[in-house]
């Protein structure tokens, strides 16, 4: 496998996961009550606990996205 193929792979991984992250943030910014009502039907918890959990997952997703998608893509661009 050559670096061009790997660069394309990580580019598309970055685009797809970045889109998921942006969509998730948009839902949380523009419709937080709707998201909470839907999620509380599956996992009943107080609103404060929900906020901590959802923003912790958002932060973990962002760190994993940066570590496993953006960093390899940028490093392949540098060496390519």
GUTORTOR-884533 format. One record per residue: x, y, z of N, C-alpha, C in turn. Coordinates in Angstrom, 2 decimals. Example, Ala and Ser with C-alpha at 12.3 -4.5 7.8 and 13.67 -1.06 7.14 Angstrom:
<sites>
<site><n_u>13.19</n_u><n_v>-5.69</n_v><n_w>7.80</n_w><ca_u>12.30</ca_u><ca_v>-4.50</ca_v><ca_w>7.80</ca_w><c_u>13.20</c_u><c_v>-3.30</c_v><c_w>7.80</c_w></site>
<site><n_u>12.85</n_u><n_v>-2.25</n_v><n_w>7.08</n_w><ca_u>13.67</ca_u><ca_v>-1.06</ca_v><ca_w>7.14</ca_w><c_u>12.90</c_u><c_v>0.03</c_v><c_w>7.87</c_w></site>
</sites>
This chain:
<sites>
<site><n_u>0.85</n_u><n_v>-1.17</n_v><n_w>0.00</n_w><ca_u>0.00</ca_u><ca_v>0.00</ca_v><ca_w>0.00</ca_w><c_u>0.90</c_u><c_v>1.24</c_v><c_w>0.00</c_w></site>
<site><n_u>0.63</n_u><n_v>2.14</n_v><n_w>-0.89</n_w><ca_u>1.47</ca_u><ca_v>3.33</ca_v><ca_w>-1.01</ca_w><c_u>0.90</c_u><c_v>4.48</c_v><c_w>-0.17</c_w></site>
<site><n_u>1.70</n_u><n_v>5.53</n_v><n_w>-0.04</n_w><ca_u>1.28</ca_u><ca_v>6.66</ca_v><ca_w>0.80</ca_w><c_u>0.11</c_u><c_v>7.41</c_v><c_w>0.19</c_w></site>
<site><n_u>-0.03</n_u><n_v>7.38</n_v><n_w>-1.12</n_w><ca_u>-1.17</ca_u><ca_v>8.05</ca_v><ca_w>-1.75</ca_w><c_u>-2.50</c_u><c_v>7.43</c_v><c_w>-1.36</c_w></site>
<site><n_u>-2.52</n_u><n_v>6.10</n_v><n_w>-1.32</n_w><ca_u>-3.74</ca_u><ca_v>5.39</ca_v><ca_w>-0.91</ca_w><c_u>-4.04</c_u><c_v>5.65</c_v><c_w>0.56</c_w></site>
<site><n_u>-3.01</n_u><n_v>5.60</n_v><n_w>1.40</n_w><ca_u>-3.21</ca_u><ca_v>5.88</ca_v><ca_w>2.82</ca_w><c_u>-3.67</c_u><c_v>7.31</c_v><c_w>3.06</c_w></site>
<site><n_u>-3.11</n_u><n_v>8.25</n_v><n_w>2.31</n_w><ca_u>-3.51</ca_u><ca_v>9.65</ca_v><ca_w>2.44</ca_w><c_u>-4.97</c_u><c_v>9.82</c_v><c_w>2.06</c_w></site>
<site><n_u>-5.39</n_u><n_v>9.19</n_v><n_w>0.98</n_w><ca_u>-6.80</ca_u><ca_v>9.25</ca_v><ca_w>0.58</ca_w><c_u>-7.71</c_u><c_v>8.63</c_v><c_w>1.63</c_w></site>
<site><n_u>-7.28</n_u><n_v>7.48</n_v><n_w>2.17</n_w><ca_u>-8.06</ca_u><ca_v>6.81</ca_v><ca_w>3.22</ca_w><c_u>-8.26</c_u><c_v>7.71</c_v><c_w>4.43</c_w></site>
<site><n_u>-7.16</n_u><n_v>8.29</n_v><n_w>4.93</n_w><ca_u>-7.27</ca_u><ca_v>9.13</ca_v><ca_w>6.11</ca_w><c_u>-7.98</c_u><c_v>10.45</c_v><c_w>5.81</c_w></site>
<site><n_u>-7.91</n_u><n_v>10.92</n_v><n_w>4.58</n_w><ca_u>-8.65</ca_u><ca_v>12.12</ca_v><ca_w>4.21</ca_w><c_u>-10.15</c_u><c_v>11.86</c_v><c_w>4.33</c_w></site>
<site><n_u>-10.60</n_u><n_v>10.71</n_v><n_w>3.78</n_w><ca_u>-12.02</ca_u><ca_v>10.41</ca_v><ca_w>3.85</ca_w><c_u>-12.46</c_u><c_v>10.08</c_v><c_w>5.27</c_w></site>
<site><n_u>-11.61</n_u><n_v>9.43</n_v><n_w>6.04</n_w><ca_u>-11.92</ca_u><ca_v>9.19</ca_v><ca_w>7.46</ca_w><c_u>-12.09</c_u><c_v>10.51</c_v><c_w>8.20</c_w></site>
<site><n_u>-11.21</n_u><n_v>11.45</n_v><n_w>7.92</n_w><ca_u>-11.28</ca_u><ca_v>12.76</ca_v><ca_w>8.57</ca_w><c_u>-12.54</c_u><c_v>13.50</c_v><c_w>8.16</c_w></site>
<site><n_u>-12.90</n_u><n_v>13.45</n_v><n_w>6.89</n_w><ca_u>-14.11</ca_u><ca_v>14.14</ca_v><ca_w>6.42</ca_w><c_u>-15.35</c_u><c_v>13.52</c_v><c_w>7.04</c_w></site>
<site><n_u>-15.45</n_u><n_v>12.21</n_v><n_w>7.03</n_w><ca_u>-16.64</ca_u><ca_v>11.54</ca_v><ca_w>7.56</ca_w><c_u>-16.76</c_u><c_v>11.75</c_v><c_w>9.06</c_w></site>
<site><n_u>-15.70</n_u><n_v>11.51</n_v><n_w>9.81</n_w><ca_u>-15.77</ca_u><ca_v>11.67</ca_v><ca_w>11.26</ca_w><c_u>-15.90</c_u><c_v>13.13</c_v><c_w>11.66</c_w></site>
<site><n_u>-15.29</n_u><n_v>14.03</n_v><n_w>10.91</n_w><ca_u>-15.48</ca_u><ca_v>15.45</ca_v><ca_w>11.18</ca_w><c_u>-16.91</c_u><c_v>15.89</c_v><c_w>10.95</c_w></site>
<site><n_u>-17.55</n_u><n_v>15.33</n_v><n_w>9.92</n_w><ca_u>-18.97</ca_u><ca_v>15.63</ca_v><ca_w>9.67</ca_w><c_u>-19.86</c_u><c_v>15.12</c_v><c_w>10.80</c_w></site>
<site><n_u>-19.56</n_u><n_v>13.92</n_v><n_w>11.27</n_w><ca_u>-20.33</ca_u><ca_v>13.38</ca_v><ca_w>12.40</ca_w><c_u>-20.16</c_u><c_v>14.27</c_v><c_w>13.63</c_w></site>
<site><n_u>-18.93</n_u><n_v>14.70</n_v><n_w>13.89</n_w><ca_u>-18.67</ca_u><ca_v>15.56</ca_v><ca_w>15.04</ca_w><c_u>-19.41</c_u><c_v>16.89</c_v><c_w>14.91</c_w></site>
<site><n_u>-19.37</n_u><n_v>17.52</n_v><n_w>13.74</n_w><ca_u>-20.05</ca_u><ca_v>18.79</ca_v><ca_w>13.54</ca_w><c_u>-21.56</c_u><c_v>18.63</c_v><c_w>13.67</c_w></site>
<site><n_u>-22.11</n_u><n_v>17.55</n_v><n_w>13.12</n_w><ca_u>-23.53</ca_u><ca_v>17.28</ca_v><ca_w>13.24</ca_w><c_u>-23.93</c_u><c_v>17.11</c_v><c_w>14.71</c_w></site>
<site><n_u>-23.14</n_u><n_v>16.38</n_v><n_w>15.46</n_w><ca_u>-23.40</ca_u><ca_v>16.16</ca_v><ca_w>16.87</ca_w><c_u>-23.38</c_u><c_v>17.49</c_v><c_w>17.63</c_w></site>
<site><n_u>-22.40</n_u><n_v>18.32</n_v><n_w>17.36</n_w><ca_u>-22.32</ca_u><ca_v>19.63</ca_v><ca_w>18.02</ca_w><c_u>-23.51</c_u><c_v>20.49</c_v><c_w>17.64</c_w></site>
<site><n_u>-23.90</n_u><n_v>20.47</n_v><n_w>16.38</n_w><ca_u>-25.05</ca_u><ca_v>21.28</ca_v><ca_w>15.94</ca_w><c_u>-26.33</c_u><c_v>20.84</c_v><c_w>16.65</c_w></site>
<site><n_u>-26.53</n_u><n_v>19.54</n_v><n_w>16.78</n_w><ca_u>-27.70</ca_u><ca_v>19.06</ca_v><ca_w>17.52</ca_w><c_u>-27.67</c_u><c_v>19.55</c_v><c_w>18.96</c_w></site>
<site><n_u>-26.51</n_u><n_v>19.48</n_v><n_w>19.60</n_w><ca_u>-26.42</ca_u><ca_v>19.89</ca_v><ca_w>20.99</ca_w><c_u>-26.55</c_u><c_v>21.40</c_v><c_w>21.17</c_w></site>
<site><n_u>-26.13</n_u><n_v>22.18</n_v><n_w>20.19</n_w><ca_u>-26.22</ca_u><ca_v>23.63</ca_v><ca_w>20.30</ca_w><c_u>-27.63</c_u><c_v>24.13</c_v><c_w>19.99</c_w></site>
<site><n_u>-28.23</n_u><n_v>23.61</n_v><n_w>18.92</n_w><ca_u>-29.49</ca_u><ca_v>24.16</ca_v><ca_w>18.46</ca_w><c_u>-30.73</c_u><c_v>23.47</c_v><c_w>19.01</c_w></site>
<site><n_u>-30.63</n_u><n_v>22.20</n_v><n_w>19.40</n_w><ca_u>-31.81</ca_u><ca_v>21.49</ca_v><ca_w>19.93</ca_w><c_u>-31.45</c_u><c_v>20.67</c_v><c_w>21.17</c_w></site>
<site><n_u>-30.91</n_u><n_v>21.31</n_v><n_w>22.21</n_w><ca_u>-30.49</ca_u><ca_v>20.51</ca_v><ca_w>23.37</ca_w><c_u>-31.65</c_u><c_v>19.86</c_v><c_w>24.10</c_w></site>
<site><n_u>-32.80</n_u><n_v>20.54</n_v><n_w>24.17</n_w><ca_u>-33.94</ca_u><ca_v>19.96</ca_v><ca_w>24.89</ca_w><c_u>-34.52</c_u><c_v>18.76</c_v><c_w>24.14</c_w></site>
<site><n_u>-34.58</n_u><n_v>18.84</n_v><n_w>22.82</n_w><ca_u>-35.07</ca_u><ca_v>17.71</ca_v><ca_w>22.03</ca_w><c_u>-34.18</c_u><c_v>16.49</c_v><c_w>22.20</c_w></site>
<site><n_u>-32.88</n_u><n_v>16.70</n_v><n_w>22.13</n_w><ca_u>-31.94</ca_u><ca_v>15.59</ca_v><ca_w>22.29</ca_w><c_u>-32.07</c_u><c_v>14.98</c_v><c_w>23.68</c_w></site>
<site><n_u>-32.22</n_u><n_v>15.84</n_v><n_w>24.70</n_w><ca_u>-32.36</ca_u><ca_v>15.34</ca_v><ca_w>26.07</ca_w><c_u>-33.65</c_u><c_v>14.54</c_v><c_w>26.23</c_w></site>
<site><n_u>-34.75</n_u><n_v>15.04</n_v><n_w>25.67</n_w><ca_u>-36.03</ca_u><ca_v>14.31</ca_v><ca_w>25.79</ca_w><c_u>-35.96</c_u><c_v>12.95</c_v><c_w>25.12</c_w></site>
<site><n_u>-35.35</n_u><n_v>12.89</n_v><n_w>23.95</n_w><ca_u>-35.23</ca_u><ca_v>11.61</ca_v><ca_w>23.24</ca_w><c_u>-34.34</c_u><c_v>10.65</c_v><c_w>24.03</c_w></site>
<site><n_u>-33.18</n_u><n_v>11.13</n_v><n_w>24.47</n_w><ca_u>-32.25</ca_u><ca_v>10.26</ca_v><ca_w>25.19</ca_w><c_u>-32.77</c_u><c_v>9.84</c_v><c_w>26.56</c_w></site>
<site><n_u>-33.54</n_u><n_v>10.71</n_v><n_w>27.22</n_w><ca_u>-34.03</ca_u><ca_v>10.38</ca_v><ca_w>28.56</ca_w><c_u>-35.10</c_u><c_v>9.29</c_v><c_w>28.52</c_w></site>
<site><n_u>-35.69</n_u><n_v>9.05</n_v><n_w>27.36</n_w><ca_u>-36.63</ca_u><ca_v>7.93</ca_v><ca_w>27.24</ca_w><c_u>-35.88</c_u><c_v>6.60</c_v><c_w>27.30</c_w></site>
<site><n_u>-34.66</n_u><n_v>6.56</n_v><n_w>26.77</n_w><ca_u>-33.87</ca_u><ca_v>5.33</ca_v><ca_w>26.78</ca_w><c_u>-33.06</c_u><c_v>5.19</c_v><c_w>28.06</c_w></site>
<site><n_u>-32.48</n_u><n_v>6.31</n_v><n_w>28.52</n_w><ca_u>-31.62</ca_u><ca_v>6.30</ca_v><ca_w>29.70</ca_w><c_u>-32.08</c_u><c_v>7.40</c_v><c_w>30.65</c_w></site>
<site><n_u>-33.02</n_u><n_v>7.09</n_v><n_w>31.56</n_w><ca_u>-33.51</ca_u><ca_v>8.15</ca_v><ca_w>32.45</ca_w><c_u>-32.42</c_u><c_v>8.60</c_v><c_w>33.42</c_w></site>
<site><n_u>-32.15</n_u><n_v>9.92</n_v><n_w>33.41</n_w><ca_u>-31.17</ca_u><ca_v>10.51</ca_v><ca_w>34.31</ca_w><c_u>-31.47</c_u><c_v>12.00</c_v><c_w>34.44</c_w></site>
<site><n_u>-31.02</n_u><n_v>12.61</n_v><n_w>35.51</n_w><ca_u>-31.23</ca_u><ca_v>14.06</ca_v><ca_w>35.66</ca_w><c_u>-30.49</c_u><c_v>14.84</c_v><c_w>34.57</c_w></site>
<site><n_u>-30.96</n_u><n_v>16.05</n_v><n_w>34.32</n_w><ca_u>-30.39</ca_u><ca_v>16.87</ca_v><ca_w>33.25</ca_w><c_u>-28.91</c_u><c_v>17.19</c_v><c_w>33.50</c_w></site>
<site><n_u>-28.53</n_u><n_v>17.44</n_v><n_w>34.75</n_w><ca_u>-27.14</ca_u><ca_v>17.76</ca_v><ca_w>35.06</ca_w><c_u>-26.22</c_u><c_v>16.59</c_v><c_w>34.75</c_w></site>
<site><n_u>-26.65</n_u><n_v>15.40</n_v><n_w>35.10</n_w><ca_u>-25.86</ca_u><ca_v>14.20</ca_v><ca_w>34.81</ca_w><c_u>-25.77</c_u><c_v>13.97</c_v><c_w>33.30</c_w></site>
<site><n_u>-26.88</n_u><n_v>14.20</n_v><n_w>32.62</n_w><ca_u>-26.89</ca_u><ca_v>14.06</ca_v><ca_w>31.17</ca_w><c_u>-25.90</c_u><c_v>15.02</c_v><c_w>30.53</c_w></site>
<site><n_u>-25.86</n_u><n_v>16.26</n_v><n_w>30.96</n_w><ca_u>-24.92</ca_u><ca_v>17.24</ca_v><ca_w>30.40</ca_w><c_u>-23.48</c_u><c_v>16.80</c_v><c_w>30.58</c_w></site>
<site><n_u>-23.15</n_u><n_v>16.30</n_v><n_w>31.76</n_w><ca_u>-21.79</ca_u><ca_v>15.84</ca_v><ca_w>32.02</ca_w><c_u>-21.45</c_u><c_v>14.65</c_v><c_w>31.12</c_w></site>
<site><n_u>-22.36</n_u><n_v>13.70</n_v><n_w>31.00</n_w><ca_u>-22.10</ca_u><ca_v>12.51</ca_v><ca_w>30.20</ca_w><c_u>-21.97</c_u><c_v>12.87</c_v><c_w>28.72</c_w></site>
<site><n_u>-22.89</n_u><n_v>13.67</n_v><n_w>28.19</n_w><ca_u>-22.88</ca_u><ca_v>13.95</ca_v><ca_w>26.76</ca_w><c_u>-21.67</c_u><c_v>14.77</c_v><c_w>26.36</c_w></site>
<site><n_u>-21.28</n_u><n_v>15.73</n_v><n_w>27.20</n_w><ca_u>-20.10</ca_u><ca_v>16.53</ca_v><ca_w>26.87</ca_w><c_u>-18.79</c_u><c_v>15.76</c_v><c_w>27.11</c_w></site>
<site><n_u>-18.82</n_u><n_v>14.79</n_v><n_w>28.00</n_w><ca_u>-17.65</ca_u><ca_v>13.91</ca_v><ca_w>28.16</ca_w><c_u>-17.47</c_u><c_v>13.04</c_v><c_w>26.92</c_w></site>
<site><n_u>-18.58</n_u><n_v>12.49</n_v><n_w>26.41</n_w><ca_u>-18.51</ca_u><ca_v>11.71</ca_v><ca_w>25.18</ca_w><c_u>-18.07</c_u><c_v>12.58</c_v><c_w>24.01</c_w></site>
<site><n_u>-18.56</n_u><n_v>13.80</n_v><n_w>23.96</n_w><ca_u>-18.17</ca_u><ca_v>14.71</ca_v><ca_w>22.89</ca_w><c_u>-16.67</c_u><c_v>15.01</c_v><c_w>22.93</c_w></site>
<site><n_u>-16.15</n_u><n_v>15.24</n_v><n_w>24.12</n_w><ca_u>-14.72</ca_u><ca_v>15.48</ca_v><ca_w>24.28</ca_w><c_u>-13.89</c_u><c_v>14.26</c_v><c_w>23.93</c_w></site>
<site><n_u>-14.35</n_u><n_v>13.08</n_v><n_w>24.36</n_w><ca_u>-13.62</ca_u><ca_v>11.84</ca_v><ca_w>24.03</ca_w><c_u>-13.63</c_u><c_v>11.58</c_v><c_w>22.53</c_w></site>
<site><n_u>-14.77</n_u><n_v>11.83</n_v><n_w>21.88</n_w><ca_u>-14.85</ca_u><ca_v>11.64</ca_v><ca_w>20.44</ca_w><c_u>-13.90</c_u><c_v>12.59</c_v><c_w>19.72</c_w></site>
<site><n_u>-13.84</n_u><n_v>13.83</n_v><n_w>20.19</n_w><ca_u>-12.96</ca_u><ca_v>14.80</ca_v><ca_w>19.57</ca_w><c_u>-11.50</c_u><c_v>14.39</c_v><c_w>19.72</c_w></site>
<site><n_u>-11.11</n_u><n_v>13.93</n_v><n_w>20.90</n_w><ca_u>-9.73</ca_u><ca_v>13.50</ca_v><ca_w>21.10</ca_w><c_u>-9.38</c_u><c_v>12.29</c_v><c_w>20.23</c_w></site>
<site><n_u>-10.28</n_u><n_v>11.32</n_v><n_w>20.18</n_w><ca_u>-10.04</ca_u><ca_v>10.15</ca_v><ca_w>19.35</ca_w><c_u>-10.02</c_u><c_v>10.50</c_v><c_w>17.87</c_w></site>
<site><n_u>-10.90</n_u><n_v>11.40</n_v><n_w>17.47</n_w><ca_u>-10.94</ca_u><ca_v>11.88</ca_v><ca_w>16.09</ca_w><c_u>-9.62</c_u><c_v>12.55</c_v><c_w>15.71</c_w></site>
<site><n_u>-9.13</n_u><n_v>13.40</n_v><n_w>16.57</n_w><ca_u>-7.86</ca_u><ca_v>14.08</ca_v><ca_w>16.29</ca_w><c_u>-6.70</c_u><c_v>13.08</c_v><c_w>16.26</c_w></site>
<site><n_u>-6.68</n_u><n_v>12.16</n_v><n_w>17.22</n_w><ca_u>-5.56</ca_u><ca_v>11.24</ca_v><ca_w>17.35</ca_w><c_u>-5.52</c_u><c_v>10.20</c_v><c_w>16.23</c_w></site>
<site><n_u>-6.69</n_u><n_v>9.66</n_v><n_w>15.86</n_w><ca_u>-6.71</ca_u><ca_v>8.56</ca_v><ca_w>14.91</ca_w><c_u>-7.04</c_u><c_v>8.96</c_v><c_w>13.47</c_w></site>
<site><n_u>-7.45</n_u><n_v>10.21</n_v><n_w>13.24</n_w><ca_u>-7.79</ca_u><ca_v>10.63</ca_v><ca_w>11.88</ca_w><c_u>-6.96</c_u><c_v>11.81</c_v><c_w>11.41</c_w></site>
<site><n_u>-6.98</n_u><n_v>12.89</n_v><n_w>12.16</n_w><ca_u>-6.35</ca_u><ca_v>14.12</ca_v><ca_w>11.70</ca_w><c_u>-4.82</c_u><c_v>14.01</c_v><c_w>11.74</c_w></site>
<site><n_u>-4.28</n_u><n_v>13.51</n_v><n_w>12.83</n_w><ca_u>-2.82</ca_u><ca_v>13.42</ca_v><ca_w>12.97</ca_w><c_u>-2.22</c_u><c_v>12.49</c_v><c_w>11.91</c_w></site>
<site><n_u>-2.76</n_u><n_v>11.29</n_v><n_w>11.66</n_w><ca_u>-2.18</ca_u><ca_v>10.48</ca_v><ca_w>10.58</ca_w><c_u>-2.31</c_u><c_v>11.13</c_v><c_w>9.21</c_w></site>
<site><n_u>-3.44</n_u><n_v>11.80</n_v><n_w>8.97</n_w><ca_u>-3.63</ca_u><ca_v>12.46</ca_v><ca_w>7.69</ca_w><c_u>-2.61</c_u><c_v>13.58</c_v><c_w>7.48</c_w></site>
<site><n_u>-2.40</n_u><n_v>14.40</n_v><n_w>8.49</n_w><ca_u>-1.44</ca_u><ca_v>15.50</ca_v><ca_w>8.38</ca_w><c_u>-0.03</c_u><c_v>14.97</c_v><c_w>8.24</c_w></site>
<site><n_u>0.29</n_u><n_v>13.92</n_v><n_w>9.00</n_w><ca_u>1.66</ca_u><ca_v>13.37</ca_v><ca_w>8.90</ca_w><c_u>1.89</c_u><c_v>12.75</c_v><c_w>7.52</c_w></site>
<site><n_u>0.89</n_u><n_v>12.12</n_v><n_w>6.93</n_w><ca_u>1.04</ca_u><ca_v>11.59</ca_v><ca_w>5.58</ca_w><c_u>1.17</c_u><c_v>12.72</c_v><c_w>4.55</c_w></site>
<site><n_u>0.48</n_u><n_v>13.82</n_v><n_w>4.78</n_w><ca_u>0.65</ca_u><ca_v>14.97</ca_v><ca_w>3.88</ca_w><c_u>2.06</c_u><c_v>15.53</c_v><c_w>3.97</c_w></site>
<site><n_u>2.61</n_u><n_v>15.53</n_v><n_w>5.17</n_w><ca_u>3.96</ca_u><ca_v>16.07</ca_v><ca_w>5.35</ca_w><c_u>5.01</c_u><c_v>15.19</c_v><c_w>4.67</c_w></site>
<site><n_u>4.90</n_u><n_v>13.86</n_v><n_w>4.87</n_w><ca_u>5.92</ca_u><ca_v>12.99</ca_v><ca_w>4.27</ca_w><c_u>5.67</c_u><c_v>12.71</c_v><c_w>2.80</c_w></site>
<site><n_u>4.44</n_u><n_v>12.97</n_v><n_w>2.32</n_w><ca_u>4.11</ca_u><ca_v>12.70</ca_v><ca_w>0.91</ca_w><c_u>4.63</c_u><c_v>13.78</c_v><c_w>0.05</c_w></site>
</sites>
